[in-house]
């Protein structure tokens, strides 16, 4: 999985899965444009030689700003990792129209807009790879996350649609579906909420919480030439949790 001199755009790159992905891609030779709203987090990446763009994925002018950033990097856009997103939410009766719109604006419309730009760039260059970050909640019923689950389901569907439409242009589009991953946003809840540990660790065949590097390695595989005959897939990165939620002998 060598990314020597390939230009990779990664959203939500300042922390968590995005940061781990940016670090891994850079270690394997990619030239990174890291995008995030967190200026301080981006500063740390800039100190390591990455190009950065402090922006919100809901900004309709983001594709134009990205084009301006990658133009002097000396090559075509090869890889897009759509990682930025928001979680949280509640059950349907607790979810307002505005809550639902916000989840879709960030998790779907922002992703769509940047992917549309990337497809145009990649078609002109003869191909490329897009990896979207969906969620295991796009595949299983999850309580208390109506807007999040619906929006991530849309991400998985959009992944298949783009793969179908643009495969003949040499563009592969895949997604990862992380389970519970320990990031700055989830670490405190994992530590303090016993029910979360019971559901996501005891009911997980691998018996642990995922780490950002677990997802980053999956993203790198899907983006790389090692996966050159894989497109339209959503790869679960959940330690087997989604298929392992059933009573087992000697389960403590």
N, C-alpha and C positions, 0 to 999 in steps of 0.2 A: 504494500500500500504506500507507494511513493508518490508524493504530490509535488515533486520538484518543479518550481516556477509556475505552478498552476495558481490562478487567482481564485480565491474562495471568499465569498461574502457570507458572513455569519451574523444573524440577528440575535439580540438578547445575549451578547457575548461577554458582558462584564462580570457575570457570576454564574455559578451552578453549571448546568449542562453546557450552556454556551461557552463559558470560560474554559471548561475542560476540552471542548471541541476545538476551540481556537488554539489552545496550547498544543493539542495533539497534531492538528494539521500543520502548525508552524514547525513542530519538531520533525515532521516528515517532508519539509521543504516547501510548503505552500506559502504564497504571499497573501496575507489576510487583510480584508477590510472588516473590522469589527464594528458592529452597530449596536448602540444601546442608549437608553435615556440617562444612565448612570455615568456622569462625567468623571467621577473619581475612579470608578472601576475601569473605565476606558484609559485613564492616564497610566495605570499600571501596565496595560497592554501596549500602549504607545511607547513606554519605556523599554519594552522588549522588541521594538522595531516594527510593530504592526501599525498599519494605517487604521485610523479610527474615524467614526462619524457619530456625533451625539445627536440622536434623533429618535422620534417616536414612529413606530411602524404605521400608525394611523394617519400620518401626514401624507396627503395626496401628492406632495412634491418630492417624496423620498426617492422614487426611482431616478428623477433628474439629478438629485444630489449624489446618489450612488454612481451614476454615470460620470459625473464630474470627478469623483474620487478615484475611480478605477482607470480613467483615461490615461493619467500619467504613470500608471503602474506597468505599462509596457506589454500588454497582452490581452487576449480575450477573457471574458468571464467564463470560467470552467465549472465552478461549483457554487451553488447557493444552498445554504442551510437555513431554513426558516424555523428558528427556534423560539423567537420572542412570543410570549403569550401571557395570559392571566388565568388564574384559577379561582377557587372559592365559589361562592354562590350558595343557593339553597334549593329546597324542593320547589316544584312548580308554583304552588300557592304562595310561596314566599318570594317569588321572582317577579320583579316588575318588568314592564316593557323595556325600560331604560337599562335594567340589569342585563336582559337578554341581548339588547342591541350592543351593549358594551363588549360582551363576550364575543359576539360575532364580528364587531368592528376590529377588535385586536387580533383575535385568533384566526379569523377567516378572511375578512376583507383586506387587512394589512398584508397577510400572507399572499393572497391572490394578486394583489397589485404588484408586489415585488417579484413574484413568480412570472407574471405576465411580462414584466420588463426583462427578466432573465431569459425567458424563452426567446424573445426577440434577439437578444445578444447572442445566445447560443446557436440559434438557427443560422445566423450570419457567419458564425465561426465553425460551423460543421458539427456541432454537438456539445454536450455537457451533461451535468448531473445535478439534480435537485433532490434534496432530502428534507422532508417536512417532519416536524415533531408533532405527532398526534398524542394519544394517550390510551392507556388500557381502558379508560372509562368510555372510549368510543366503541368498545367491543362488549363490555359487560354492564349490567345494570348497576348503578351506583347511587346510593341515597344522598340527597342534599347537594346535588350539583347539576341542576337542570340545564342552565345556560352553558356551563363548561362542557358537559358531556355532549350536548347537541352540537356545539361548535367544533369539538374535536372529531365528532362523527363526520361533520362536513369536511374537515381537513382530510380524513381518510378517503372520502368519496372524491374530493377534488384531486387527490393524488392519483387515483385510478384514471380519472378523466384526462388529466394532463398526459399521463403515460400513454394512453390510447391515442390521443390526438397528435403527439409530437415524437413518438418513437421513430417514425420514418425520417425524422430530421436528425437522428442520432442523439436525441435527448432522453435520458432515463430519469424517471421520477419515482421515488420511493418514500416511505415514511417509517418512522420508528414509533412504537407505542410503549412509552415507559410506564412501569408500575410506580410504586412509592420509591422516590429517589431522595436521598438526604442532601438537601441544598440549604442555603441560608433562609429560604422561605419555609422549609418544612422541618428543619432540625429541632426546633423547640417543641413543636407538636409531637414529633416522634418520641422525644425524651419524656414529655409530661402526660401524654394521653395514653393510658394503659390499653384502652379499647383498640387504638390504632395499631399498637404493637401486636395485640392478639390477632387482629384481622390480617395484617399485612406481613407479619413475620411468622407467627405460629402456623398460619394457613398457607405459607409459601414453601414449596418443596426444598428450596435452597436455604430456608430458615435465616434469612438476613434481609436487611434493607439495601436497596440498590444505591450505588454511588455514581456521581456524575461521569466518572471515567468509564463505567459500564456502558452508559448510553453513548458517550463520545466514540468508543471503539466500534460500536454498531453503526453509527453514522459514518465513520471513516470507511468502514467496509463497503457500505452501500454506495458511497460517493466514489469509491476507487475503481480502477480497472479490474480488480479482482471480482467485481460484481457486474461485469460488462454484459451478462445475459440475464440480469435481474431488473425488472421494471414493473411498476404498478403494485408492488408489494408493501404491506405494512408489517414490519418485524416487531414482535413483542419483545420487550426488554424488561421483564418483570420477575425473573427468577422462577418462572413457572406458576406464578400466583393465579393467573386467570384460569388455568386448567387444573390447579391443585386444590381448589376450595371444596374439599369433601372430607368426610370422616375417615381417618386412617387408624389402623391398629397402633396401639402404644402411643397415641398422640397425647402429649402432656399439656 
